[in-house]
Amino acid sequence: MSELRKQYVRALNQYFQDGSSGSHHPAVALGEALQSIGPEELVLLHEQSMHILAASAEPEEALRYYRLSFVFLMELFAHYRFQFRHVHSNEQVLEELRNLLFKTHNSFQSVASKYENVLQHMDSGIVIFDSEGFVSFVNVMMAKFLGMPRKTLLGLDLPGLAAHSRLSRSFRRLVVKLHREMFLYRLRYHEVIDENGRHYLVTATYGEELDGDILISVKDITEFKKIEQSAYQNDKLAMLGKIAAAIAHEIRNPLTSIRGFIQLLRPHLAQLGKDEYARIVIGEIDRANDIIYEFLNSSKPSTPDKKQVRVVDLLKEVTLLFESEAILKGCDILLEDLPSSTTVCVDVKQMKQALLNIIKNSLDAVGESPQSGRGVIRISAAEQGAKVAISVEDNGTGMDYHTQSKLFDPFFTTKVEGTGLGLAVCYRIIKNHGGHIQVDSTIGEGTIFKITLPLC
C-alpha cells in the first residue's frame, strides 16, 4: 500500500502542476494497481495523499490543491469503473460513493476552515482581489485597519473602496496611492505613514500561483520603526560620546599647564593688588576640570574593585564629609539605627562618590525649600533578604513626575550651574555593583532615594 501511495502522490502532484488539460495522463499512469482496490480504499488513499501534499504547501496553495483534487478523484472513478464487491445494486453503489465523497468533502472543509482561521487571526491585514479586481477575501485585522466591517468590504473593487463613505480621508489617500504604485506599476513592497504617524508595510503578491488573484498584506511596523530609530539614535550618541570624551581628555592637558603658570604668576599679581584675579582664574580652571572629570567618569565605565566593607562605616564616613556644609545650610543629617554587622562588597571609592552625589542633591533641595523649619536628611539601612536597602530621605522641595522620569538621564539638570552628570554617574555605579536605585518624591514634601545592593 505504501508503494501505491507514493505512485498516487506523484500522479496527484503532476495533476496539480499540469492542470485539468493533463488530467488523463496522471490517472492512466497509476495503471492496473487502482483496479485491485475498492472505492473506500481509494478515497482513503486519496485523503492520505492530500494530507501529504497540503502539509508542504502554502495556505493558499493547499486550498487550490483541495479544490482540484475532487476533479481528479471523480475522473478516476469515471475511468476505471471500480468493482464494488460487497454491494448488489446501482443504488447502493451511488449511496456508498455519496457517503465517501461527503466524508472527504468534510475533511476538505475542516482543512479549509483551519487555514481561513489562521488568515483571519494573523497580526497582518490580509485582502485578496480576484482576477476581475474585486475583494474576495478580507481578514479581521484588515477590516480593523480600514475601520469598516468585513461584510462591507467584500465585493468592492479599489475605486469602490476608495469612494466608500466610511473610509477615513487618510486611508482614502493611501488606497489611491497604492492603486497607482502597486497595481499599475506592480511594486511588491511599499511603506506608508498615516495621519497619526503610524507606519505600515504593504506587500503585494502577484503570480500564477494565485490564479490571477492579487494578495495584499498590511502590517503595522510602528514599534519596529521606533526600535530602529532608537538604535540609530543610540549609535549616534555613542559615537558622539566617544568624540566628546577624547576632546575632554585633551582639554585637561592645557588646563593643567595654564593652572601651573597662573600659580607661578600669583605672587607677582599679588604685588600688583590683583591676587583676586589669580584666585578666580584658578577656581574656574578647577571647576572646568571637575566638569571634565565627571564627564569622563560617565562616558568611560570602569569595573569596580570590590572590597568587603560594613555599611555603617561607609555611611558614617560619607556623613562626616557633609557635617560642616549641613550646619551652614541649617540642616540636620540624622543616621538612623544602622545594622552593625551588615557588610557589602563594593568599590569603596565609587560607592562613596555615588552616596556623596545623592546627599549633595538632598542638601541642595533642603537649602532651596521655602518651607519654614529646619531641614532634615535621614539616612537609614535595613537588610531585605540577600540585599541591603539604603535610604536617603529629605524634607526639601521635592520633584514632579516629569523631573523624576529624567533624573538619571545624562546632562539633565534643574540647577543653573549643574552639569547633569552626577546622578547619571550614580546610576551607572550602582548598576555596575548589581544594585538598583529608585526615587520617590512629592513637591513640597521631600524626596527619598533608595539604593539596593547585594550583601556579601
Contacts in CASP RR format, 6 or more apart in sequence:
PFRMAT RR
TARGET T0000
AUTHOR 0000-0000-0000
METHOD contacts of the structure
MODEL  1
MSELRKQYVRALNQYFQDGSSGSHHPAVALGEALQSIGPEELVLLHEQSM
HILAASAEPEEALRYYRLSFVFLMELFAHYRFQFRHVHSNEQVLEELRNL
LFKTHNSFQSVASKYENVLQHMDSGIVIFDSEGFVSFVNVMMAKFLGMPR
KTLLGLDLPGLAAHSRLSRSFRRLVVKLHREMFLYRLRYHEVIDENGRHY
LVTATYGEELDGDILISVKDITEFKKIEQSAYQNDKLAMLGKIAAAIAHE
IRNPLTSIRGFIQLLRPHLAQLGKDEYARIVIGEIDRANDIIYEFLNSSK
PSTPDKKQVRVVDLLKEVTLLFESEAILKGCDILLEDLPSSTTVCVDVKQ
MKQALLNIIKNSLDAVGESPQSGRGVIRISAAEQGAKVAISVEDNGTGMD
YHTQSKLFDPFFTTKVEGTGLGLAVCYRIIKNHGGHIQVDSTIGEGTIFK
ITLPLC
1 45 0 8 1.000
4 33 0 8 1.000
4 37 0 8 1.000
4 45 0 8 1.000
5 45 0 8 1.000
5 48 0 8 1.000
5 49 0 8 1.000
7 29 0 8 1.000
7 30 0 8 1.000
7 33 0 8 1.000
8 30 0 8 1.000
8 45 0 8 1.000
8 46 0 8 1.000
8 49 0 8 1.000
9 49 0 8 1.000
9 52 0 8 1.000
9 53 0 8 1.000
10 29 0 8 1.000
11 26 0 8 1.000
11 27 0 8 1.000
11 29 0 8 1.000
11 30 0 8 1.000
12 26 0 8 1.000
12 46 0 8 1.000
12 49 0 8 1.000
12 50 0 8 1.000
12 53 0 8 1.000
12 69 0 8 1.000
12 72 0 8 1.000
13 53 0 8 1.000
14 25 0 8 1.000
14 26 0 8 1.000
14 29 0 8 1.000
15 22 0 8 1.000
15 23 0 8 1.000
15 26 0 8 1.000
15 27 0 8 1.000
15 68 0 8 1.000
15 72 0 8 1.000
16 53 0 8 1.000
16 64 0 8 1.000
16 65 0 8 1.000
16 68 0 8 1.000
18 25 0 8 1.000
18 26 0 8 1.000
19 68 0 8 1.000
20 68 0 8 1.000
20 71 0 8 1.000
23 71 0 8 1.000
23 72 0 8 1.000
23 75 0 8 1.000
24 75 0 8 1.000
24 79 0 8 1.000
26 72 0 8 1.000
27 72 0 8 1.000
27 75 0 8 1.000
27 76 0 8 1.000
27 79 0 8 1.000
28 79 0 8 1.000
30 76 0 8 1.000
34 42 0 8 1.000
34 76 0 8 1.000
34 80 0 8 1.000
34 82 0 8 1.000
35 80 0 8 1.000
35 82 0 8 1.000
35 83 0 8 1.000
37 45 0 8 1.000
37 82 0 8 1.000
38 82 0 8 1.000
38 83 0 8 1.000
38 84 0 8 1.000
38 85 0 8 1.000
39 77 0 8 1.000
39 82 0 8 1.000
39 84 0 8 1.000
39 96 0 8 1.000
39 97 0 8 1.000
39 100 0 8 1.000
40 96 0 8 1.000
40 100 0 8 1.000
42 73 0 8 1.000
42 76 0 8 1.000
42 77 0 8 1.000
42 82 0 8 1.000
43 73 0 8 1.000
43 100 0 8 1.000
43 101 0 8 1.000
43 103 0 8 1.000
43 104 0 8 1.000
46 69 0 8 1.000
46 72 0 8 1.000
46 73 0 8 1.000
46 104 0 8 1.000
47 104 0 8 1.000
47 107 0 8 1.000
50 65 0 8 1.000
50 66 0 8 1.000
50 69 0 8 1.000
53 62 0 8 1.000
53 65 0 8 1.000
54 62 0 8 1.000
54 65 0 8 1.000
54 66 0 8 1.000
54 111 0 8 1.000
57 65 0 8 1.000
58 209 0 8 1.000
59 115 0 8 1.000
59 118 0 8 1.000
59 119 0 8 1.000
60 209 0 8 1.000
60 210 0 8 1.000
60 215 0 8 1.000
61 209 0 8 1.000
62 111 0 8 1.000
62 115 0 8 1.000
63 112 0 8 1.000
63 115 0 8 1.000
64 211 0 8 1.000
66 108 0 8 1.000
66 111 0 8 1.000
66 112 0 8 1.000
69 108 0 8 1.000
70 101 0 8 1.000
70 104 0 8 1.000
70 105 0 8 1.000
70 108 0 8 1.000
73 101 0 8 1.000
73 104 0 8 1.000
77 97 0 8 1.000
84 92 0 8 1.000
84 93 0 8 1.000
84 96 0 8 1.000
87 93 0 8 1.000
87 96 0 8 1.000
119 126 0 8 1.000
119 137 0 8 1.000
119 139 0 8 1.000
120 139 0 8 1.000
120 140 0 8 1.000
121 139 0 8 1.000
121 140 0 8 1.000
122 139 0 8 1.000
122 141 0 8 1.000
123 141 0 8 1.000
123 219 0 8 1.000
123 220 0 8 1.000
124 141 0 8 1.000
124 217 0 8 1.000
124 218 0 8 1.000
124 219 0 8 1.000
125 139 0 8 1.000
125 141 0 8 1.000
125 142 0 8 1.000
125 145 0 8 1.000
125 217 0 8 1.000
125 218 0 8 1.000
125 219 0 8 1.000
126 137 0 8 1.000
126 138 0 8 1.000
126 139 0 8 1.000
126 141 0 8 1.000
126 142 0 8 1.000
126 215 0 8 1.000
126 216 0 8 1.000
126 217 0 8 1.000
126 218 0 8 1.000
127 135 0 8 1.000
127 137 0 8 1.000
127 138 0 8 1.000
127 139 0 8 1.000
127 142 0 8 1.000
127 153 0 8 1.000
127 215 0 8 1.000
127 216 0 8 1.000
127 218 0 8 1.000
128 135 0 8 1.000
128 136 0 8 1.000
128 137 0 8 1.000
128 138 0 8 1.000
128 210 0 8 1.000
128 213 0 8 1.000
128 214 0 8 1.000
128 215 0 8 1.000
128 216 0 8 1.000
129 135 0 8 1.000
129 136 0 8 1.000
129 157 0 8 1.000
129 158 0 8 1.000
129 213 0 8 1.000
129 214 0 8 1.000
129 216 0 8 1.000
130 136 0 8 1.000
130 212 0 8 1.000
130 213 0 8 1.000
131 211 0 8 1.000
131 212 0 8 1.000
131 213 0 8 1.000
132 157 0 8 1.000
133 157 0 8 1.000
133 158 0 8 1.000
133 214 0 8 1.000
134 155 0 8 1.000
134 156 0 8 1.000
134 157 0 8 1.000
135 153 0 8 1.000
135 154 0 8 1.000
135 155 0 8 1.000
135 156 0 8 1.000
135 157 0 8 1.000
135 161 0 8 1.000
136 154 0 8 1.000
136 155 0 8 1.000
136 213 0 8 1.000
137 154 0 8 1.000
138 150 0 8 1.000
138 153 0 8 1.000
138 154 0 8 1.000
139 150 0 8 1.000
140 150 0 8 1.000
141 218 0 8 1.000
142 153 0 8 1.000
142 218 0 8 1.000
143 149 0 8 1.000
143 150 0 8 1.000
143 153 0 8 1.000
145 171 0 8 1.000
145 200 0 8 1.000
145 218 0 8 1.000
145 220 0 8 1.000
146 153 0 8 1.000
146 167 0 8 1.000
146 171 0 8 1.000
147 166 0 8 1.000
147 167 0 8 1.000
147 168 0 8 1.000
148 164 0 8 1.000
148 166 0 8 1.000
148 167 0 8 1.000
152 164 0 8 1.000
152 166 0 8 1.000
153 161 0 8 1.000
156 164 0 8 1.000
158 175 0 8 1.000
158 179 0 8 1.000
158 183 0 8 1.000
161 167 0 8 1.000
161 175 0 8 1.000
162 172 0 8 1.000
162 175 0 8 1.000
162 176 0 8 1.000
162 179 0 8 1.000
167 175 0 8 1.000
169 195 0 8 1.000
170 194 0 8 1.000
170 195 0 8 1.000
170 196 0 8 1.000
171 194 0 8 1.000
174 192 0 8 1.000
174 194 0 8 1.000
177 192 0 8 1.000
178 190 0 8 1.000
178 192 0 8 1.000
178 202 0 8 1.000
178 216 0 8 1.000
181 187 0 8 1.000
181 190 0 8 1.000
182 188 0 8 1.000
182 190 0 8 1.000
182 202 0 8 1.000
182 204 0 8 1.000
182 216 0 8 1.000
183 204 0 8 1.000
183 214 0 8 1.000
186 204 0 8 1.000
186 206 0 8 1.000
187 204 0 8 1.000
188 203 0 8 1.000
188 204 0 8 1.000
188 205 0 8 1.000
188 206 0 8 1.000
189 201 0 8 1.000
189 202 0 8 1.000
189 203 0 8 1.000
189 204 0 8 1.000
190 201 0 8 1.000
190 202 0 8 1.000
190 204 0 8 1.000
191 199 0 8 1.000
191 200 0 8 1.000
191 201 0 8 1.000
191 202 0 8 1.000
191 221 0 8 1.000
192 199 0 8 1.000
192 200 0 8 1.000
192 202 0 8 1.000
193 199 0 8 1.000
193 200 0 8 1.000
194 200 0 8 1.000
197 222 0 8 1.000
198 220 0 8 1.000
198 222 0 8 1.000
199 220 0 8 1.000
199 221 0 8 1.000
199 222 0 8 1.000
199 224 0 8 1.000
199 225 0 8 1.000
200 218 0 8 1.000
200 219 0 8 1.000
200 220 0 8 1.000
200 221 0 8 1.000
201 218 0 8 1.000
201 219 0 8 1.000
201 221 0 8 1.000
202 216 0 8 1.000
202 217 0 8 1.000
202 218 0 8 1.000
203 216 0 8 1.000
203 217 0 8 1.000
203 218 0 8 1.000
203 219 0 8 1.000
204 214 0 8 1.000
204 215 0 8 1.000
204 216 0 8 1.000
205 214 0 8 1.000
205 215 0 8 1.000
205 216 0 8 1.000
205 217 0 8 1.000
206 212 0 8 1.000
206 214 0 8 1.000
241 299 0 8 1.000
242 299 0 8 1.000
244 295 0 8 1.000
244 299 0 8 1.000
245 295 0 8 1.000
245 296 0 8 1.000
245 299 0 8 1.000
245 300 0 8 1.000
248 292 0 8 1.000
248 295 0 8 1.000
248 296 0 8 1.000
249 292 0 8 1.000
249 296 0 8 1.000
251 288 0 8 1.000
251 292 0 8 1.000
252 289 0 8 1.000
252 292 0 8 1.000
255 285 0 8 1.000
255 288 0 8 1.000
255 289 0 8 1.000
255 292 0 8 1.000
256 289 0 8 1.000
258 281 0 8 1.000
258 285 0 8 1.000
259 282 0 8 1.000
259 285 0 8 1.000
259 286 0 8 1.000
262 278 0 8 1.000
262 281 0 8 1.000
262 282 0 8 1.000
262 285 0 8 1.000
263 278 0 8 1.000
263 282 0 8 1.000
265 278 0 8 1.000
266 275 0 8 1.000
266 278 0 8 1.000
266 282 0 8 1.000
269 275 0 8 1.000
269 277 0 8 1.000
269 278 0 8 1.000
270 278 0 8 1.000
291 419 0 8 1.000
291 421 0 8 1.000
294 419 0 8 1.000
294 421 0 8 1.000
294 422 0 8 1.000
294 425 0 8 1.000
295 419 0 8 1.000
295 421 0 8 1.000
297 353 0 8 1.000
297 421 0 8 1.000
297 425 0 8 1.000
298 410 0 8 1.000
298 421 0 8 1.000
298 422 0 8 1.000
298 424 0 8 1.000
298 425 0 8 1.000
298 428 0 8 1.000
301 428 0 8 1.000
301 432 0 8 1.000
302 350 0 8 1.000
303 432 0 8 1.000
304 346 0 8 1.000
304 347 0 8 1.000
304 350 0 8 1.000
304 429 0 8 1.000
304 432 0 8 1.000
304 433 0 8 1.000
305 347 0 8 1.000
305 349 0 8 1.000
306 345 0 8 1.000
306 346 0 8 1.000
306 347 0 8 1.000
306 433 0 8 1.000
307 345 0 8 1.000
307 346 0 8 1.000
307 347 0 8 1.000
307 348 0 8 1.000
308 343 0 8 1.000
308 344 0 8 1.000
308 345 0 8 1.000
308 456 0 8 1.000
309 343 0 8 1.000
309 344 0 8 1.000
309 345 0 8 1.000
309 346 0 8 1.000
309 348 0 8 1.000
310 340 0 8 1.000
310 341 0 8 1.000
310 342 0 8 1.000
310 343 0 8 1.000
311 338 0 8 1.000
311 339 0 8 1.000
311 342 0 8 1.000
311 343 0 8 1.000
311 344 0 8 1.000
311 381 0 8 1.000
311 388 0 8 1.000
311 390 0 8 1.000
312 338 0 8 1.000
312 339 0 8 1.000
312 340 0 8 1.000
312 342 0 8 1.000
312 381 0 8 1.000
314 344 0 8 1.000
314 346 0 8 1.000
314 348 0 8 1.000
314 351 0 8 1.000
314 352 0 8 1.000
314 355 0 8 1.000
315 335 0 8 1.000
315 338 0 8 1.000
315 355 0 8 1.000
315 379 0 8 1.000
315 381 0 8 1.000
315 390 0 8 1.000
316 335 0 8 1.000
317 352 0 8 1.000
318 352 0 8 1.000
318 355 0 8 1.000
318 356 0 8 1.000
318 359 0 8 1.000
319 333 0 8 1.000
319 335 0 8 1.000
319 359 0 8 1.000
319 379 0 8 1.000
321 356 0 8 1.000
322 333 0 8 1.000
322 356 0 8 1.000
322 359 0 8 1.000
322 360 0 8 1.000
322 363 0 8 1.000
323 333 0 8 1.000
325 363 0 8 1.000
326 332 0 8 1.000
326 333 0 8 1.000
326 363 0 8 1.000
326 377 0 8 1.000
329 363 0 8 1.000
329 366 0 8 1.000
329 367 0 8 1.000
329 375 0 8 1.000
330 367 0 8 1.000
330 374 0 8 1.000
330 375 0 8 1.000
331 363 0 8 1.000
331 366 0 8 1.000
331 367 0 8 1.000
331 374 0 8 1.000
331 375 0 8 1.000
331 376 0 8 1.000
331 377 0 8 1.000
332 374 0 8 1.000
332 375 0 8 1.000
332 376 0 8 1.000
332 377 0 8 1.000
333 359 0 8 1.000
333 377 0 8 1.000
333 379 0 8 1.000
334 376 0 8 1.000
334 377 0 8 1.000
334 378 0 8 1.000
334 379 0 8 1.000
335 379 0 8 1.000
335 380 0 8 1.000
336 378 0 8 1.000
336 379 0 8 1.000
336 380 0 8 1.000
336 381 0 8 1.000
337 380 0 8 1.000
338 380 0 8 1.000
338 381 0 8 1.000
339 381 0 8 1.000
339 382 0 8 1.000
339 383 0 8 1.000
339 388 0 8 1.000
342 381 0 8 1.000
342 383 0 8 1.000
342 388 0 8 1.000
342 455 0 8 1.000
343 455 0 8 1.000
343 456 0 8 1.000
344 388 0 8 1.000
344 453 0 8 1.000
344 454 0 8 1.000
344 455 0 8 1.000
344 456 0 8 1.000
345 454 0 8 1.000
345 456 0 8 1.000
346 433 0 8 1.000
346 453 0 8 1.000
347 429 0 8 1.000
347 433 0 8 1.000
350 429 0 8 1.000
350 432 0 8 1.000
350 433 0 8 1.000
351 429 0 8 1.000
351 433 0 8 1.000
353 425 0 8 1.000
353 426 0 8 1.000
353 429 0 8 1.000
354 425 0 8 1.000
354 426 0 8 1.000
354 429 0 8 1.000
354 430 0 8 1.000
354 451 0 8 1.000
355 390 0 8 1.000
355 392 0 8 1.000
355 451 0 8 1.000
357 422 0 8 1.000
357 423 0 8 1.000
357 425 0 8 1.000
357 426 0 8 1.000
358 392 0 8 1.000
358 423 0 8 1.000
358 426 0 8 1.000
358 449 0 8 1.000
358 451 0 8 1.000
359 377 0 8 1.000
359 379 0 8 1.000
359 392 0 8 1.000
361 423 0 8 1.000
362 377 0 8 1.000
362 392 0 8 1.000
362 394 0 8 1.000
362 396 0 8 1.000
362 447 0 8 1.000
362 449 0 8 1.000
363 377 0 8 1.000
363 394 0 8 1.000
364 415 0 8 1.000
365 394 0 8 1.000
365 396 0 8 1.000
365 397 0 8 1.000
365 398 0 8 1.000
365 446 0 8 1.000
365 447 0 8 1.000
366 375 0 8 1.000
366 376 0 8 1.000
366 377 0 8 1.000
366 394 0 8 1.000
366 395 0 8 1.000
366 396 0 8 1.000
367 375 0 8 1.000
367 396 0 8 1.000
368 396 0 8 1.000
368 397 0 8 1.000
369 375 0 8 1.000
369 395 0 8 1.000
369 396 0 8 1.000
369 397 0 8 1.000
369 444 0 8 1.000
370 397 0 8 1.000
371 395 0 8 1.000
371 396 0 8 1.000
371 444 0 8 1.000
375 394 0 8 1.000
375 395 0 8 1.000
375 396 0 8 1.000
376 394 0 8 1.000
376 395 0 8 1.000
377 392 0 8 1.000
377 393 0 8 1.000
377 394 0 8 1.000
378 391 0 8 1.000
378 392 0 8 1.000
378 393 0 8 1.000
378 394 0 8 1.000
379 390 0 8 1.000
379 391 0 8 1.000
379 392 0 8 1.000
379 393 0 8 1.000
380 390 0 8 1.000
380 391 0 8 1.000
380 393 0 8 1.000
381 388 0 8 1.000
381 389 0 8 1.000
381 390 0 8 1.000
381 391 0 8 1.000
382 388 0 8 1.000
382 389 0 8 1.000
383 389 0 8 1.000
383 455 0 8 1.000
384 452 0 8 1.000
385 455 0 8 1.000
386 454 0 8 1.000
386 455 0 8 1.000
387 435 0 8 1.000
387 452 0 8 1.000
387 453 0 8 1.000
387 454 0 8 1.000
387 455 0 8 1.000
388 452 0 8 1.000
388 453 0 8 1.000
388 455 0 8 1.000
389 450 0 8 1.000
389 451 0 8 1.000
389 452 0 8 1.000
390 450 0 8 1.000
390 451 0 8 1.000
390 452 0 8 1.000
390 453 0 8 1.000
391 448 0 8 1.000
391 449 0 8 1.000
391 450 0 8 1.000
391 451 0 8 1.000
392 448 0 8 1.000
392 449 0 8 1.000
392 451 0 8 1.000
393 446 0 8 1.000
393 447 0 8 1.000
393 448 0 8 1.000
393 449 0 8 1.000
394 446 0 8 1.000
394 447 0 8 1.000
395 445 0 8 1.000
395 446 0 8 1.000
396 444 0 8 1.000
396 445 0 8 1.000
396 446 0 8 1.000
396 447 0 8 1.000
397 443 0 8 1.000
397 444 0 8 1.000
397 446 0 8 1.000
398 441 0 8 1.000
398 442 0 8 1.000
398 443 0 8 1.000
398 444 0 8 1.000
398 445 0 8 1.000
398 446 0 8 1.000
398 447 0 8 1.000
399 407 0 8 1.000
399 414 0 8 1.000
399 439 0 8 1.000
399 441 0 8 1.000
399 443 0 8 1.000
399 447 0 8 1.000
400 443 0 8 1.000
403 414 0 8 1.000
403 441 0 8 1.000
404 439 0 8 1.000
404 441 0 8 1.000
406 412 0 8 1.000
407 423 0 8 1.000
407 439 0 8 1.000
408 423 0 8 1.000
408 424 0 8 1.000
408 426 0 8 1.000
408 427 0 8 1.000
408 437 0 8 1.000
409 424 0 8 1.000
410 420 0 8 1.000
410 421 0 8 1.000
410 424 0 8 1.000
411 419 0 8 1.000
411 420 0 8 1.000
411 421 0 8 1.000
411 424 0 8 1.000
412 420 0 8 1.000
412 424 0 8 1.000
413 419 0 8 1.000
413 420 0 8 1.000
426 437 0 8 1.000
427 437 0 8 1.000
430 436 0 8 1.000
430 437 0 8 1.000
430 451 0 8 1.000
430 453 0 8 1.000
433 453 0 8 1.000
433 454 0 8 1.000
434 453 0 8 1.000
434 454 0 8 1.000
435 451 0 8 1.000
435 452 0 8 1.000
435 453 0 8 1.000
435 454 0 8 1.000
436 451 0 8 1.000
436 452 0 8 1.000
437 449 0 8 1.000
437 450 0 8 1.000
437 451 0 8 1.000
437 452 0 8 1.000
438 449 0 8 1.000
438 450 0 8 1.000
439 447 0 8 1.000
439 448 0 8 1.000
439 449 0 8 1.000
439 450 0 8 1.000
440 447 0 8 1.000
440 448 0 8 1.000
440 450 0 8 1.000
441 447 0 8 1.000
441 448 0 8 1.000
END
